[in-house]
Amino acid sequence: MPVAVRYDNTSLQRLVEFLYAVNKSTDAMMDVRELEISVRPKNPGALNGKLVLTCAYLKGDVPEEKTK
C-alpha cells in the first residue's frame, strides 16, 4: 500500500530521524519509493518535499497453523 507524505518547513535532522525510524521499524515493513527534497530560497535551513512509502503492516501476532 503506497502512502504519500508531504513535509513543510522541516529540518534535515528531523527528516533523517524520520527516515531512520522507518528503516528500523519492527511493526511494519516499509520502503521509501520516492523522495523529493527542496529548500525555500528565503530559508535554506527549512526543507519541503514529499516521499512515498510502500507499507505492509501486520497487526498483532499471526496465529500458527495447527498440524493435523
PDB file of N, H, CA, C and O in Angstrom:
ATOM      1  N   MET A   1       0.849  -1.168   0.000  1.00  0.00           N
ATOM      2  CA  MET A   1       0.000   0.000   0.000  1.00  0.00           C
ATOM      3  C   MET A   1       0.899   1.237   0.000  1.00  0.00           C
ATOM      4  O   MET A   1       1.650   1.430   0.956  1.00  0.00           O
ATOM      5  N   PRO A   2       0.853   2.079  -1.029  1.00  0.00           N
ATOM      6  CA  PRO A   2       1.651   3.299  -1.037  1.00  0.00           C
ATOM      7  C   PRO A   2       1.007   4.386  -0.177  1.00  0.00           C
ATOM      8  O   PRO A   2      -0.213   4.554  -0.172  1.00  0.00           O
ATOM      9  N   VAL A   3       1.836   5.107   0.535  1.00  0.00           N
ATOM     10  H   VAL A   3       2.826   4.971   0.531  1.00  0.00           H
ATOM     11  CA  VAL A   3       1.383   6.214   1.377  1.00  0.00           C
ATOM     12  C   VAL A   3       2.220   7.432   1.013  1.00  0.00           C
ATOM     13  O   VAL A   3       3.444   7.400   1.140  1.00  0.00           O
ATOM     14  N   ALA A   4       1.577   8.507   0.561  1.00  0.00           N
ATOM     15  H   ALA A   4       0.582   8.533   0.458  1.00  0.00           H
ATOM     16  CA  ALA A   4       2.267   9.744   0.224  1.00  0.00           C
ATOM     17  C   ALA A   4       2.344  10.630   1.464  1.00  0.00           C
ATOM     18  O   ALA A   4       1.345  10.841   2.152  1.00  0.00           O
ATOM     19  N   VAL A   5       3.529  11.139   1.738  1.00  0.00           N
ATOM     20  H   VAL A   5       4.341  10.967   1.179  1.00  0.00           H
ATOM     21  CA  VAL A   5       3.761  12.001   2.902  1.00  0.00           C
ATOM     22  C   VAL A   5       4.379  13.307   2.412  1.00  0.00           C
ATOM     23  O   VAL A   5       5.401  13.301   1.725  1.00  0.00           O
ATOM     24  N   ARG A   6       3.760  14.410   2.767  1.00  0.00           N
ATOM     25  H   ARG A   6       2.930  14.415   3.325  1.00  0.00           H
ATOM     26  CA  ARG A   6       4.320  15.726   2.439  1.00  0.00           C
ATOM     27  C   ARG A   6       4.860  16.352   3.718  1.00  0.00           C
ATOM     28  O   ARG A   6       4.288  16.192   4.796  1.00  0.00           O
ATOM     29  N   TYR A   7       5.961  17.060   3.578  1.00  0.00           N
ATOM     30  H   TYR A   7       6.426  17.190   2.702  1.00  0.00           H
ATOM     31  CA  TYR A   7       6.502  17.771   4.732  1.00  0.00           C
ATOM     32  C   TYR A   7       6.857  19.183   4.322  1.00  0.00           C
ATOM     33  O   TYR A   7       7.229  19.439   3.176  1.00  0.00           O
ATOM     34  N   ASP A   8       6.739  20.091   5.264  1.00  0.00           N
ATOM     35  H   ASP A   8       6.436  19.884   6.194  1.00  0.00           H
ATOM     36  CA  ASP A   8       6.942  21.514   5.000  1.00  0.00           C
ATOM     37  C   ASP A   8       7.669  22.120   6.187  1.00  0.00           C
ATOM     38  O   ASP A   8       7.313  21.871   7.339  1.00  0.00           O
ATOM     39  N   ASN A   9       8.687  22.916   5.900  1.00  0.00           N
ATOM     40  H   ASN A   9       8.976  23.118   4.965  1.00  0.00           H
ATOM     41  CA  ASN A   9       9.411  23.624   6.953  1.00  0.00           C
ATOM     42  C   ASN A   9      10.070  22.655   7.942  1.00  0.00           C
ATOM     43  O   ASN A   9      10.011  22.868   9.153  1.00  0.00           O
ATOM     44  N   THR A  10      10.688  21.606   7.431  1.00  0.00           N
ATOM     45  H   THR A  10      10.735  21.433   6.448  1.00  0.00           H
ATOM     46  CA  THR A  10      11.294  20.571   8.253  1.00  0.00           C
ATOM     47  C   THR A  10      12.813  20.682   8.193  1.00  0.00           C
ATOM     48  O   THR A  10      13.380  20.998   7.147  1.00  0.00           O
ATOM     49  N   SER A  11      13.462  20.423   9.311  1.00  0.00           N
ATOM     50  H   SER A  11      13.002  20.166  10.161  1.00  0.00           H
ATOM     51  CA  SER A  11      14.926  20.452   9.323  1.00  0.00           C
ATOM     52  C   SER A  11      15.485  19.143   8.764  1.00  0.00           C
ATOM     53  O   SER A  11      14.802  18.119   8.756  1.00  0.00           O
ATOM     54  N   LEU A  12      16.704  19.187   8.311  1.00  0.00           N
ATOM     55  H   LEU A  12      17.259  20.019   8.317  1.00  0.00           H
ATOM     56  CA  LEU A  12      17.361  17.982   7.814  1.00  0.00           C
ATOM     57  C   LEU A  12      17.444  16.933   8.914  1.00  0.00           C
ATOM     58  O   LEU A  12      17.258  15.746   8.649  1.00  0.00           O
ATOM     59  N   GLN A  13      17.718  17.352  10.137  1.00  0.00           N
ATOM     60  H   GLN A  13      17.869  18.317  10.352  1.00  0.00           H
ATOM     61  CA  GLN A  13      17.812  16.411  11.256  1.00  0.00           C
ATOM     62  C   GLN A  13      16.495  15.665  11.460  1.00  0.00           C
ATOM     63  O   GLN A  13      16.500  14.447  11.636  1.00  0.00           O
ATOM     64  N   ARG A  14      15.384  16.368  11.441  1.00  0.00           N
ATOM     65  H   ARG A  14      15.380  17.358  11.299  1.00  0.00           H
ATOM     66  CA  ARG A  14      14.072  15.719  11.640  1.00  0.00           C
ATOM     67  C   ARG A  14      13.747  14.752  10.509  1.00  0.00           C
ATOM     68  O   ARG A  14      13.181  13.686  10.747  1.00  0.00           O
ATOM     69  N   LEU A  15      14.106  15.121   9.271  1.00  0.00           N
ATOM     70  H   LEU A  15      14.566  15.988   9.078  1.00  0.00           H
ATOM     71  CA  LEU A  15      13.863  14.235   8.137  1.00  0.00           C
ATOM     72  C   LEU A  15      14.698  12.965   8.264  1.00  0.00           C
ATOM     73  O   LEU A  15      14.197  11.865   8.026  1.00  0.00           O
ATOM     74  N   VAL A  16      15.960  13.110   8.634  1.00  0.00           N
ATOM     75  H   VAL A  16      16.367  14.003   8.827  1.00  0.00           H
ATOM     76  CA  VAL A  16      16.832  11.944   8.811  1.00  0.00           C
ATOM     77  C   VAL A  16      16.316  11.065   9.953  1.00  0.00           C
ATOM     78  O   VAL A  16      16.310   9.840   9.828  1.00  0.00           O
ATOM     79  N   GLU A  17      15.888  11.663  11.053  1.00  0.00           N
ATOM     80  H   GLU A  17      15.892  12.658  11.154  1.00  0.00           H
ATOM     81  CA  GLU A  17      15.333  10.885  12.172  1.00  0.00           C
ATOM     82  C   GLU A  17      14.103  10.094  11.738  1.00  0.00           C
ATOM     83  O   GLU A  17      13.938   8.939  12.132  1.00  0.00           O
ATOM     84  N   PHE A  18      13.244  10.703  10.934  1.00  0.00           N
ATOM     85  H   PHE A  18      13.377  11.641  10.614  1.00  0.00           H
ATOM     86  CA  PHE A  18      12.050  10.016  10.457  1.00  0.00           C
ATOM     87  C   PHE A  18      12.423   8.849   9.549  1.00  0.00           C
ATOM     88  O   PHE A  18      11.904   7.745   9.711  1.00  0.00           O
ATOM     89  N   LEU A  19      13.320   9.088   8.596  1.00  0.00           N
ATOM     90  H   LEU A  19      13.742   9.985   8.464  1.00  0.00           H
ATOM     91  CA  LEU A  19      13.731   8.027   7.681  1.00  0.00           C
ATOM     92  C   LEU A  19      14.438   6.892   8.421  1.00  0.00           C
ATOM     93  O   LEU A  19      14.284   5.725   8.060  1.00  0.00           O
ATOM     94  N   TYR A  20      15.205   7.228   9.446  1.00  0.00           N
ATOM     95  H   TYR A  20      15.330   8.176   9.739  1.00  0.00           H
ATOM     96  CA  TYR A  20      15.864   6.205  10.251  1.00  0.00           C
ATOM     97  C   TYR A  20      14.828   5.356  10.994  1.00  0.00           C
ATOM     98  O   TYR A  20      14.953   4.133  11.062  1.00  0.00           O
ATOM     99  N   ALA A  21      13.802   6.016  11.553  1.00  0.00           N
ATOM    100  H   ALA A  21      13.701   7.009  11.498  1.00  0.00           H
ATOM    101  CA  ALA A  21      12.745   5.293  12.262  1.00  0.00           C
ATOM    102  C   ALA A  21      11.982   4.370  11.312  1.00  0.00           C
ATOM    103  O   ALA A  21      11.616   3.256  11.688  1.00  0.00           O
ATOM    104  N   VAL A  22      11.743   4.828  10.091  1.00  0.00           N
ATOM    105  H   VAL A  22      12.040   5.733   9.785  1.00  0.00           H
ATOM    106  CA  VAL A  22      11.079   3.982   9.094  1.00  0.00           C
ATOM    107  C   VAL A  22      11.942   2.762   8.802  1.00  0.00           C
ATOM    108  O   VAL A  22      11.434   1.644   8.715  1.00  0.00           O
ATOM    109  N   ASN A  23      13.235   2.974   8.652  1.00  0.00           N
ATOM    110  H   ASN A  23      13.648   3.882   8.723  1.00  0.00           H
ATOM    111  CA  ASN A  23      14.162   1.888   8.339  1.00  0.00           C
ATOM    112  C   ASN A  23      14.256   0.866   9.466  1.00  0.00           C
ATOM    113  O   ASN A  23      14.413  -0.326   9.203  1.00  0.00           O
ATOM    114  N   LYS A  24      14.164   1.309  10.708  1.00  0.00           N
ATOM    115  H   LYS A  24      14.036   2.278  10.922  1.00  0.00           H
ATOM    116  CA  LYS A  24      14.322   0.425  11.868  1.00  0.00           C
ATOM    117  C   LYS A  24      13.000  -0.100  12.420  1.00  0.00           C
ATOM    118  O   LYS A  24      12.995  -0.786  13.442  1.00  0.00           O
ATOM    119  N   SER A  25      11.887   0.205  11.771  1.00  0.00           N
ATOM    120  H   SER A  25      11.891   0.762  10.940  1.00  0.00           H
ATOM    121  CA  SER A  25      10.581  -0.221  12.254  1.00  0.00           C
ATOM    122  C   SER A  25      10.490  -1.740  12.326  1.00  0.00           C
ATOM    123  O   SER A  25      10.919  -2.441  11.410  1.00  0.00           O
ATOM    124  N   THR A  26       9.925  -2.245  13.429  1.00  0.00           N
ATOM    125  H   THR A  26       9.576  -1.676  14.174  1.00  0.00           H
ATOM    126  CA  THR A  26       9.751  -3.688  13.585  1.00  0.00           C
ATOM    127  C   THR A  26       8.289  -4.106  13.459  1.00  0.00           C
ATOM    128  O   THR A  26       8.005  -5.292  13.294  1.00  0.00           O
ATOM    129  N   ASP A  27       7.352  -3.153  13.532  1.00  0.00           N
ATOM    130  H   ASP A  27       7.583  -2.189  13.666  1.00  0.00           H
ATOM    131  CA  ASP A  27       5.928  -3.478  13.461  1.00  0.00           C
ATOM    132  C   ASP A  27       5.376  -3.446  12.040  1.00  0.00           C
ATOM    133  O   ASP A  27       4.242  -3.862  11.801  1.00  0.00           O
ATOM    134  N   ALA A  28       6.167  -2.957  11.108  1.00  0.00           N
ATOM    135  H   ALA A  28       7.088  -2.619  11.302  1.00  0.00           H
ATOM    136  CA  ALA A  28       5.708  -2.862   9.723  1.00  0.00           C
ATOM    137  C   ALA A  28       6.909  -2.948   8.789  1.00  0.00           C
ATOM    138  O   ALA A  28       8.035  -2.619   9.160  1.00  0.00           O
ATOM    139  N   MET A  29       6.640  -3.392   7.584  1.00  0.00           N
ATOM    140  H   MET A  29       5.724  -3.660   7.283  1.00  0.00           H
ATOM    141  CA  MET A  29       7.675  -3.405   6.567  1.00  0.00           C
ATOM    142  C   MET A  29       7.427  -2.202   5.677  1.00  0.00           C
ATOM    143  O   MET A  29       6.384  -2.116   5.029  1.00  0.00           O
ATOM    144  N   MET A  30       8.377  -1.264   5.636  1.00  0.00           N
ATOM    145  H   MET A  30       9.225  -1.333   6.162  1.00  0.00           H
ATOM    146  CA  MET A  30       8.209  -0.047   4.851  1.00  0.00           C
ATOM    147  C   MET A  30       9.452   0.217   4.024  1.00  0.00           C
ATOM    148  O   MET A  30      10.578  -0.001   4.469  1.00  0.00           O
ATOM    149  N   ASP A  31       9.220   0.690   2.813  1.00  0.00           N
ATOM    150  H   ASP A  31       8.305   0.867   2.451  1.00  0.00           H
ATOM    151  CA  ASP A  31      10.292   1.115   1.928  1.00  0.00           C
ATOM    152  C   ASP A  31       9.975   2.506   1.424  1.00  0.00           C
ATOM    153  O   ASP A  31       8.820   2.815   1.131  1.00  0.00           O
ATOM    154  N   VAL A  32      10.988   3.346   1.321  1.00  0.00           N
ATOM    155  H   VAL A  32      11.927   3.095   1.559  1.00  0.00           H
ATOM    156  CA  VAL A  32      10.825   4.664   0.710  1.00  0.00           C
ATOM    157  C   VAL A  32      11.002   4.474  -0.793  1.00  0.00           C
ATOM    158  O   VAL A  32      12.068   4.059  -1.248  1.00  0.00           O
ATOM    159  N   ARG A  33       9.966   4.774  -1.556  1.00  0.00           N
ATOM    160  H   ARG A  33       9.100   5.111  -1.186  1.00  0.00           H
ATOM    161  CA  ARG A  33       9.997   4.584  -3.005  1.00  0.00           C
ATOM    162  C   ARG A  33      10.338   5.865  -3.753  1.00  0.00           C
ATOM    163  O   ARG A  33      10.989   5.818  -4.797  1.00  0.00           O
ATOM    164  N   GLU A  34       9.914   6.983  -3.242  1.00  0.00           N
ATOM    165  H   GLU A  34       9.385   7.021  -2.394  1.00  0.00           H
ATOM    166  CA  GLU A  34      10.193   8.279  -3.865  1.00  0.00           C
ATOM    167  C   GLU A  34      10.562   9.253  -2.761  1.00  0.00           C
ATOM    168  O   GLU A  34      10.012   9.203  -1.660  1.00  0.00           O
ATOM    169  N   LEU A  35      11.495  10.136  -3.066  1.00  0.00           N
ATOM    170  H   LEU A  35      11.942  10.176  -3.959  1.00  0.00           H
ATOM    171  CA  LEU A  35      11.897  11.151  -2.086  1.00  0.00           C
ATOM    172  C   LEU A  35      12.236  12.428  -2.827  1.00  0.00           C
ATOM    173  O   LEU A  35      13.166  12.457  -3.633  1.00  0.00           O
ATOM    174  N   GLU A  36      11.489  13.477  -2.560  1.00  0.00           N
ATOM    175  H   GLU A  36      10.734  13.454  -1.906  1.00  0.00           H
ATOM    176  CA  GLU A  36      11.742  14.794  -3.140  1.00  0.00           C
ATOM    177  C   GLU A  36      12.096  15.747  -2.011  1.00  0.00           C
ATOM    178  O   GLU A  36      11.409  15.803  -0.991  1.00  0.00           O
ATOM    179  N   ILE A  37      13.172  16.494  -2.200  1.00  0.00           N
ATOM    180  H   ILE A  37      13.730  16.450  -3.028  1.00  0.00           H
ATOM    181  CA  ILE A  37      13.621  17.461  -1.197  1.00  0.00           C
ATOM    182  C   ILE A  37      13.891  18.776  -1.901  1.00  0.00           C
ATOM    183  O   ILE A  37      14.564  18.812  -2.930  1.00  0.00           O
ATOM    184  N   SER A  38      13.364  19.857  -1.344  1.00  0.00           N
ATOM    185  H   SER A  38      12.816  19.828  -0.508  1.00  0.00           H
ATOM    186  CA  SER A  38      13.663  21.195  -1.857  1.00  0.00           C
ATOM    187  C   SER A  38      13.817  22.144  -0.677  1.00  0.00           C
ATOM    188  O   SER A  38      13.384  21.847   0.436  1.00  0.00           O
ATOM    189  N   VAL A  39      14.437  23.283  -0.933  1.00  0.00           N
ATOM    190  H   VAL A  39      14.789  23.524  -1.837  1.00  0.00           H
ATOM    191  CA  VAL A  39      14.626  24.298   0.107  1.00  0.00           C
ATOM    192  C   VAL A  39      13.911  25.571  -0.311  1.00  0.00           C
ATOM    193  O   VAL A  39      13.679  25.820  -1.494  1.00  0.00           O
ATOM    194  N   ARG A  40      13.577  26.354   0.671  1.00  0.00           N
ATOM    195  H   ARG A  40      13.765  26.152   1.632  1.00  0.00           H
ATOM    196  CA  ARG A  40      12.974  27.654   0.392  1.00  0.00           C
ATOM    197  C   ARG A  40      14.099  28.666   0.195  1.00  0.00           C
ATOM    198  O   ARG A  40      15.037  28.700   0.992  1.00  0.00           O
ATOM    199  N   PRO A  41      14.027  29.480  -0.836  1.00  0.00           N
ATOM    200  CA  PRO A  41      15.103  30.447  -1.082  1.00  0.00           C
ATOM    201  C   PRO A  41      15.350  31.391   0.099  1.00  0.00           C
ATOM    202  O   PRO A  41      16.491  31.765   0.368  1.00  0.00           O
ATOM    203  N   LYS A  42      14.299  31.767   0.790  1.00  0.00           N
ATOM    204  H   LYS A  42      13.372  31.463   0.571  1.00  0.00           H
ATOM    205  CA  LYS A  42      14.453  32.705   1.912  1.00  0.00           C
ATOM    206  C   LYS A  42      14.859  32.014   3.203  1.00  0.00           C
ATOM    207  O   LYS A  42      15.293  32.677   4.145  1.00  0.00           O
ATOM    208  N   ASN A  43      14.727  30.680   3.265  1.00  0.00           N
ATOM    209  H   ASN A  43      14.374  30.142   2.499  1.00  0.00           H
ATOM    210  CA  ASN A  43      15.072  29.941   4.472  1.00  0.00           C
ATOM    211  C   ASN A  43      15.696  28.599   4.078  1.00  0.00           C
ATOM    212  O   ASN A  43      15.015  27.574   4.094  1.00  0.00           O
ATOM    213  N   PRO A  44      16.981  28.599   3.728  1.00  0.00           N
ATOM    214  CA  PRO A  44      17.601  27.366   3.241  1.00  0.00           C
ATOM    215  C   PRO A  44      17.707  26.264   4.296  1.00  0.00           C
ATOM    216  O   PRO A  44      18.007  25.121   3.951  1.00  0.00           O
ATOM    217  N   GLY A  45      17.473  26.572   5.553  1.00  0.00           N
ATOM    218  H   GLY A  45      17.230  27.500   5.834  1.00  0.00           H
ATOM    219  CA  GLY A  45      17.506  25.547   6.599  1.00  0.00           C
ATOM    220  C   GLY A  45      16.216  24.773   6.722  1.00  0.00           C
ATOM    221  O   GLY A  45      16.160  23.780   7.448  1.00  0.00           O
ATOM    222  N   ALA A  46      15.173  25.204   6.027  1.00  0.00           N
ATOM    223  H   ALA A  46      15.218  26.011   5.438  1.00  0.00           H
ATOM    224  CA  ALA A  46      13.867  24.549   6.087  1.00  0.00           C
ATOM    225  C   ALA A  46      13.640  23.761   4.801  1.00  0.00           C
ATOM    226  O   ALA A  46      13.709  24.313   3.703  1.00  0.00           O
ATOM    227  N   LEU A  47      13.370  22.475   4.947  1.00  0.00           N
ATOM    228  H   LEU A  47      13.313  22.026   5.839  1.00  0.00           H
ATOM    229  CA  LEU A  47      13.158  21.609   3.795  1.00  0.00           C
ATOM    230  C   LEU A  47      11.676  21.388   3.543  1.00  0.00           C
ATOM    231  O   LEU A  47      10.874  21.315   4.474  1.00  0.00           O
ATOM    232  N   ASN A  48      11.334  21.285   2.282  1.00  0.00           N
ATOM    233  H   ASN A  48      11.985  21.345   1.525  1.00  0.00           H
ATOM    234  CA  ASN A  48       9.984  20.951   1.840  1.00  0.00           C
ATOM    235  C   ASN A  48      10.101  19.766   0.896  1.00  0.00           C
ATOM    236  O   ASN A  48      11.149  19.557   0.284  1.00  0.00           O
ATOM    237  N   GLY A  49       9.055  19.008   0.779  1.00  0.00           N
ATOM    238  H   GLY A  49       8.205  19.178   1.276  1.00  0.00           H
ATOM    239  CA  GLY A  49       9.084  17.925  -0.191  1.00  0.00           C
ATOM    240  C   GLY A  49       8.035  16.890   0.089  1.00  0.00           C
ATOM    241  O   GLY A  49       7.070  17.123   0.817  1.00  0.00           O
ATOM    242  N   LYS A  50       8.250  15.729  -0.513  1.00  0.00           N
ATOM    243  H   LYS A  50       9.034  15.539  -1.104  1.00  0.00           H
ATOM    244  CA  LYS A  50       7.332  14.620  -0.296  1.00  0.00           C
ATOM    245  C   LYS A  50       8.107  13.318  -0.418  1.00  0.00           C
ATOM    246  O   LYS A  50       9.188  13.260  -1.004  1.00  0.00           O
ATOM    247  N   LEU A  51       7.525  12.289   0.147  1.00  0.00           N
ATOM    248  H   LEU A  51       6.646  12.336   0.623  1.00  0.00           H
ATOM    249  CA  LEU A  51       8.070  10.955  -0.005  1.00  0.00           C
ATOM    250  C   LEU A  51       6.913   9.987  -0.102  1.00  0.00           C
ATOM    251  O   LEU A  51       5.819  10.254   0.394  1.00  0.00           O
ATOM    252  N   VAL A  52       7.161   8.874  -0.738  1.00  0.00           N
ATOM    253  H   VAL A  52       8.050   8.657  -1.141  1.00  0.00           H
ATOM    254  CA  VAL A  52       6.145   7.832  -0.873  1.00  0.00           C
ATOM    255  C   VAL A  52       6.686   6.583  -0.203  1.00  0.00           C
ATOM    256  O   VAL A  52       7.746   6.069  -0.560  1.00  0.00           O
ATOM    257  N   LEU A  53       5.935   6.112   0.771  1.00  0.00           N
ATOM    258  H   LEU A  53       5.074   6.529   1.061  1.00  0.00           H
ATOM    259  CA  LEU A  53       6.275   4.877   1.477  1.00  0.00           C
ATOM    260  C   LEU A  53       5.414   3.750   0.939  1.00  0.00           C
ATOM    261  O   LEU A  53       4.221   3.929   0.692  1.00  0.00           O
ATOM    262  N   THR A  54       6.013   2.612   0.763  1.00  0.00           N
ATOM    263  H   THR A  54       6.982   2.466   0.964  1.00  0.00           H
ATOM    264  CA  THR A  54       5.252   1.405   0.454  1.00  0.00           C
ATOM    265  C   THR A  54       5.241   0.585   1.728  1.00  0.00           C
ATOM    266  O   THR A  54       6.296   0.253   2.269  1.00  0.00           O
ATOM    267  N   CYS A  55       4.048   0.255   2.211  1.00  0.00           N
ATOM    268  H   CYS A  55       3.191   0.525   1.771  1.00  0.00           H
ATOM    269  CA  CYS A  55       3.908  -0.377   3.518  1.00  0.00           C
ATOM    270  C   CYS A  55       3.218  -1.733   3.424  1.00  0.00           C
ATOM    271  O   CYS A  55       2.328  -1.952   2.602  1.00  0.00           O
ATOM    272  N   ALA A  56       3.661  -2.627   4.290  1.00  0.00           N
ATOM    273  H   ALA A  56       4.384  -2.449   4.957  1.00  0.00           H
ATOM    274  CA  ALA A  56       2.977  -3.891   4.534  1.00  0.00           C
ATOM    275  C   ALA A  56       2.902  -4.013   6.046  1.00  0.00           C
ATOM    276  O   ALA A  56       3.926  -4.199   6.704  1.00  0.00           O
ATOM    277  N   TYR A  57       1.713  -3.913   6.601  1.00  0.00           N
ATOM    278  H   TYR A  57       0.881  -3.762   6.068  1.00  0.00           H
ATOM    279  CA  TYR A  57       1.533  -3.859   8.049  1.00  0.00           C
ATOM    280  C   TYR A  57       0.858  -5.127   8.521  1.00  0.00           C
ATOM    281  O   TYR A  57      -0.086  -5.614   7.899  1.00  0.00           O
ATOM    282  N   LEU A  58       1.347  -5.649   9.616  1.00  0.00           N
ATOM    283  H   LEU A  58       2.114  -5.253  10.121  1.00  0.00           H
ATOM    284  CA  LEU A  58       0.761  -6.841  10.223  1.00  0.00           C
ATOM    285  C   LEU A  58       0.420  -6.497  11.661  1.00  0.00           C
ATOM    286  O   LEU A  58       1.310  -6.222  12.466  1.00  0.00           O
ATOM    287  N   LYS A  59      -0.855  -6.512  11.983  1.00  0.00           N
ATOM    288  H   LYS A  59      -1.578  -6.735  11.329  1.00  0.00           H
ATOM    289  CA  LYS A  59      -1.296  -6.143  13.324  1.00  0.00           C
ATOM    290  C   LYS A  59      -1.394  -7.390  14.190  1.00  0.00           C
ATOM    291  O   LYS A  59      -2.073  -8.352  13.832  1.00  0.00           O
ATOM    292  N   GLY A  60      -0.720  -7.368  15.318  1.00  0.00           N
ATOM    293  H   GLY A  60      -0.168  -6.586  15.608  1.00  0.00           H
ATOM    294  CA  GLY A  60      -0.795  -8.478  16.256  1.00  0.00           C
ATOM    295  C   GLY A  60       0.003  -9.688  15.813  1.00  0.00           C
ATOM    296  O   GLY A  60       0.706  -9.657  14.803  1.00  0.00           O
ATOM    297  N   ASP A  61      -0.117 -10.737  16.575  1.00  0.00           N
ATOM    298  H   ASP A  61      -0.688 -10.762  17.396  1.00  0.00           H
ATOM    299  CA  ASP A  61       0.588 -11.977  16.277  1.00  0.00           C
ATOM    300  C   ASP A  61      -0.165 -12.766  15.214  1.00  0.00           C
ATOM    301  O   ASP A  61      -1.391 -12.707  15.122  1.00  0.00           O
ATOM    302  N   VAL A  62       0.587 -13.493  14.426  1.00  0.00           N
ATOM    303  H   VAL A  62       1.583 -13.541  14.500  1.00  0.00           H
ATOM    304  CA  VAL A  62      -0.007 -14.368  13.426  1.00  0.00           C
ATOM    305  C   VAL A  62      -0.255 -15.715  14.086  1.00  0.00           C
ATOM    306  O   VAL A  62       0.673 -16.322  14.622  1.00  0.00           O
ATOM    307  N   PRO A  63      -1.495 -16.189  14.054  1.00  0.00           N
ATOM    308  CA  PRO A  63      -1.756 -17.499  14.687  1.00  0.00           C
ATOM    309  C   PRO A  63      -1.057 -18.594  13.891  1.00  0.00           C
ATOM    310  O   PRO A  63      -1.037 -18.579  12.661  1.00  0.00           O
ATOM    311  N   GLU A  64      -0.488 -19.538  14.622  1.00  0.00           N
ATOM    312  H   GLU A  64      -0.505 -19.551  15.622  1.00  0.00           H
ATOM    313  CA  GLU A  64       0.181 -20.655  13.976  1.00  0.00           C
ATOM    314  C   GLU A  64      -0.871 -21.633  13.476  1.00  0.00           C
ATOM    315  O   GLU A  64      -1.914 -21.818  14.102  1.00  0.00           O
ATOM    316  N   GLU A  65      -0.577 -22.266  12.322  1.00  0.00           N
ATOM    317  H   GLU A  65       0.271 -22.115  11.813  1.00  0.00           H
ATOM    318  CA  GLU A  65      -1.483 -23.281  11.810  1.00  0.00           C
ATOM    319  C   GLU A  65      -1.376 -24.529  12.666  1.00  0.00           C
ATOM    320  O   GLU A  65      -0.283 -24.939  13.056  1.00  0.00           O
ATOM    321  N   LYS A  66      -2.499 -25.114  12.947  1.00  0.00           N
ATOM    322  H   LYS A  66      -3.387 -24.780  12.631  1.00  0.00           H
ATOM    323  CA  LYS A  66      -2.488 -26.365  13.716  1.00  0.00           C
ATOM    324  C   LYS A  66      -2.171 -27.498  12.759  1.00  0.00           C
ATOM    325  O   LYS A  66      -2.731 -27.590  11.667  1.00  0.00           O
ATOM    326  N   THR A  67      -1.265 -28.353  13.189  1.00  0.00           N
ATOM    327  H   THR A  67      -0.809 -28.279  14.076  1.00  0.00           H
ATOM    328  CA  THR A  67      -0.943 -29.516  12.369  1.00  0.00           C
ATOM    329  C   THR A  67      -1.941 -30.624  12.652  1.00  0.00           C
ATOM    330  O   THR A  67      -2.401 -30.794  13.781  1.00  0.00           O
ATOM    331  N   LYS A  68      -2.262 -31.361  11.627  1.00  0.00           N
ATOM    332  H   LYS A  68      -1.889 -31.223  10.710  1.00  0.00           H
ATOM    333  CA  LYS A  68      -3.251 -32.438  11.783  1.00  0.00           C
ATOM    334  C   LYS A  68      -2.571 -33.741  12.040  1.00  0.00           C
ATOM    335  O   LYS A  68      -3.237 -34.765  12.198  1.00  0.00           O
TER     336      LYS A  68
END
